[in-house]
Amino acid sequence: MSLVVAVSSAVLSATAYGTATAVQHRAAHRDTGQADASGVVRLVRDPRWLASVGGDALGLVLQLVALASGPVLLVQPLLVLAVPVALPVGRLLGGPAPTGRDYAACGGILASLAVFFGLVGDPGEASALTAGPAAWAFAAAAVAGAVLLLAVRGTHRATRAAVYGAVAGAWFGLVGVLLDSVATTWQRSGVGVLARPDGWVPLACLLVVGAAALVLTQVSFQVGSLAASFPANEATAPVVAVVLGAALLHERLPLSPGHVAAYLLCVLVVAAGATQLARGLSPA
């Protein structure tokens, strides 16, 4: 385990994800409020969107390197840095210049991360995730996500965009845990572990839920403004990753009432900061 490699790779991953998100929203958003398959197919024909998927792929590789070098509880929250990174990229794509509130939001996000890391300390090394827990986590995420998506059908655009973003974020949180598990298992047992369920089941779950999260994110961009979907996505992903990292990978997470209250405050600050910054990314 190397925290230097983990942190630097996570920051670079967040930079790639933030850049890709800003470009994707510009390509995906149309002021129709519709979420349909034709819209997603249209994106595949858009060179800007295809280039942004390359940015996501780079971010994924860097995230895998980070998770192979450090714990989920430290790596996944760092990906929240994608939010402030997306702001200057949005400006380059024609968005408004950052305001004083935008800079304050960036400061709040950075301060929240610092507080969280100070509270968590050293989570220790993760345990490998076996086939059974991986399958159960995947099934629970799929069922819970489907229920939420069905529940908001026909509701206001902003509500649907926020719920779609939150579900996609939760799935991305699970992706982080599965990535960590796959990297840990491969490091300890080699690629030959794919011949056993403990190797291929987490990988299969990772591929399916990762693809679903990516598609749902694009749909959330189509449905409403980035200010609705992005904060929900960025606040949910680290929360789910941290909870599952502690529950499934047995990383250490202090859970005294004071710690829990501080964690919730950090999440609220990140969500508020993401909401402020996302306003500058939405097309006029």
N, C-alpha and C positions, 0 to 999 in steps of 0.2 A: 504494500500500500504506500502511495506517495501523494501526500496532500498537495504538494506543489503542482504536480502533474494534474491532479484532480481539479484543483481550483482554476488553474490556467485554462485547462481544456473546457471546463464548464463555462467560464466567461466567454471564451471564443465561440462555444456552442450557442450561448445566448445572443451573441452578436450576429451569428448567422441566422438564427431563428427570428430575431427582431427585424432584420433586413428583409427576410423572406415574407414575414407577416405584412409589412407595410406594402410591399409590391403586390402580394396576393390580394389584399383588400381592394387596392385600386383596380385590379383586373376583375375581381369577382363581384364587386358591388354594383348593382344596377337598381335604380330607385323603383323597383316593382313590388317588393315585398313578397315575391314568390320564391319558393324553394322547390325546384324540380330537377329531374335528371337532365333535361336539355341544357339547363344552365351549367351543370357540372361538365357535360360533354363539351360545351362551348369553350370552357376554360382550357381544355386540352389542346385547343387550336390556337390559343393565345400565346405568342412567344414570351411575353412578360411573365405569364403565369408559369410556363415551363421553366424559365430561368429561375424563378423563385423556388420551384420544387427542387432544383439543384442546390439552392441555398439550404433548404430543409434537409436534404440528403447530407450535406456537409455538416450541418448542425447535429444530425443524428450520429454520424461517425465520431464527432468530437464528444458528444454526450456519452457514447459507448466507452471511449477512452477514459473519460472522467469517472464513469461508474466502475470501470475495471480498476481504477486507481484509488478510489475513495468511497465513502459510504453514501447511500441514498439521501440520508438526512442532511448532508452538507451539499451534495451536488445539485439535487433537484431544486431547492430554493434559489440557488444562484441563477437558474434559468429565468427567474423573474426579471433579471436584467434585460431581457428581450424587450420589455416595455419601454424603458427610457431610450434604448438603442433605436427603436422604431420611430421615435420622434424626429431626429434629424434626417432620417431616410425619407420620412413623409414630407418633410420640408423640401428636400431635393426633388421630390416627385410633384411638387406644386402646392403643398400644404402651407398654412400660415406660419409665420415666424414664431418661435417659442416665446411665451410670455413669462412674466415673473411667477405666475401660478404654476406654470409648467416646470420651471426650475425648482420650485418648492416641492412639487410632487416627486421629482427625481430625488431630491434630498430626503424626502420622507421614505421612499422605497429603500434607498441605501441605508438609512438609519434603522429601518425595520429589520433588514437582513442582518445588520451588525448586532442588534439586540437578540435576534433569534439565535445566531451562532454563539453569542456569549452565554445564552441560557442553556443551550444543548451541550456545549463542550465537545468531548470526544465520544461519538456514538459507538466506537468499536467496529470490529469487522462484521460483515453480514454473513448470515448462514445461507447455504444454498436452498433454493426453493424446489421442492420435489413436485412430481407430476400432480398429485392429488390437490394440494393447496392451490397450485397454479390454475388448475381446471375450475376449482370452486370459485376462486377470485374472478376468473374470466366470466363464468356463468352469472355470478352476482352482478358484475358490472354490466353485462349485456341486458339482464332482466330489468335492473333498476333504470338503466338508460332508456330502454324501450318504453317503460311505464311513464317516465317523465316526458319523453317526446310526444307520446300519444296524449298526455294530459293537457298539453299546451296547443294542440291543434285548434286553429280557429281563433286563437287569442290575438292580442295586439302584437304588432311587429316587434316592438322593443322587448316585449315579454318573451316571444319566441326566440329572438336572437340571443337574449341573455341565457335562456335555458339551454339552447343548442350549444352556446359557448361553454356553459358550465359542465354539461355532459361530456363534451369533447375534452375539456380540461381534465375532468375526472378520469377519462380513458387515457389521456396522456400521462397522468400520474401513475396509473397502473402500468403503462408502457415503461416508465422509468424503473419501476420495481422489477418487471420482467427482464428488462435489459441488464440490470444489475445481476439478477439471478443467472442469466445466460452467460454473462461474462465471468462470473465467479465459478460456475460449473465448468466452463471450458478451460479456465486457468488451472483448476485443480485436477481435472480428469481428461483434458484433451478433447479434440473434436470427435473422437470415437464415442463419446457419451451420447451422441445423437442416435446411436443404435438402441438406446434405452429410453423408456418413457420419461425418466427424469431429465433427459436431454431434449427430446424433440417436442414434448408437450408444452413446456414453457415457451419454446421458440415458436411453435405454431400459434399459441395464444397471443404472443407478442406481434406476430405478423398480421393476424386478423384484427386485433383491437387497434393496432397502430394505423392500419389502412382505414378503418372505420372512423377513427378520431380525425384523421386528415380530411376525409370527405365531409364529415359533419362540420368541421371548422369552415370549409369553403361554403357550405350551405348557410352557416350562420352569417357569413359575410354577405351573402346574397339577400338574406332576409331583412337585415337592418344595419344600422350604423355600427362602426367599430366601438363607439362608446357604450354600446349595449352588450356586444359579444366578447370583446377583448378583455375587459376587467373580470368578467365571470370566468373566462378561460384561464387567465393568468393567476387568479386567486385560488381556483379550485385545484389546479394541477399540483402545486406543491403541498397543499393540505392532504390530498389523497395519497401522494407519494410518501409523505412523512408518516402518516398513520399506518399505511401498509408496510412501510419499511420497518417500523417498530413491531407491528403485529406479525408479519410473515417472515421477515428477515432477521428479526430479533436484535435490531440495532437499539442502543440505549437512548431512551427519550424521557427526560425528567417529567413527571406528571403530577407534581404537587398543585394545589389550587392556584397558587401564585404563578407557577409556570404556565398553566393552562390559560389563565386570564391574560398573561403577557403574550402568549401565542395568538390568542384571538385578537388582541389589539394590533399585533403586527399584521395579521391578515386584513383587518379593516383598513389599516393605513395603506397597505399595498393595493387593495381594491379601490380606495378613494384616489390614490395616485394614478392608477391605471385608467380610471374614468376620466380624470382631468387630461392626461396625456393623449388618450384616444380621441378626444374631441378635435385635436389638431391633426389627426390622421384621416378623418372622414372627409370624403369628397364634398365639395360645396354643392 
